[in-house]
Amino acid sequence: MKKPILYLFAIASLFACQTNIQQEEKSTAVGHEGWLEGTSEEKFEEIAHQIGGFSKTMVEVSYRYSELYWAGMDENWGYADHQVEHIIEALEDGLKRRPERAASAESFMKDALPAIEEVIKKENKEEFLKGFRAFTSACNACHAMEGESYIMIKEPEVRTSPVRF
């Protein structure tokens, strides 16, 4: 009676080992010229590294901030609104990657962004300038709450984008 049980146990063990071997993922390469290689987990880790944390979010927000300013100066309210939408998206994506930044971003997200959206709806350049200066102060307040008050934001002085209205 013990032999059939041992035999069944041996077959079950062999099957379990075979299943584990089949579940091991092979390393593959994808992307242009196979730049992204490894298992799925390794690829996800590399993509996460490539996307980065909050610093890359701030690069996009910086660009959008400048475009927002020049859109207001041109009184191109559709383009201004477009920039705010993208600032919101960039910050939301950045906060997914770095949720520890959410506490300092909360006021900015709930107060500063809706306030600048309301100013844009008025389609008034003078009101926009006042609102944009408050928006800039909110940027600097957020940086200060993150212990990065050395990152001081000011109104753009040089237009780098070819977008004009």
HELIX and SHEET records of a PDB file:
HELIX    1   1 LYS A    2  GLN A   23  1                                  22    
HELIX    2   2 HIS A   32  GLY A   34  5                                   3    
HELIX    3   3 SER A   40  ILE A   51  1                                  12    
HELIX    4   4 PHE A   54  ASP A   74  1                                  21    
HELIX    5   5 TRP A   77  ARG A   97  1                                  21    
HELIX    6   6 PRO A   99  ARG A  101  5                                   3    
HELIX    7   7 ALA A  102  SER A  107  1                                   6    
HELIX    8   8 PHE A  108  ALA A  112  3                                   5    
HELIX    9   9 LEU A  113  LYS A  122  1                                  10    
HELIX   10  10 LYS A  125  MET A  145  1                                  21    
SHEET    1   A 2 THR A  28  VAL A  30  0                                        
SHEET    2   A 2 LEU A  36  GLY A  38 -1                                        
END                                                                             
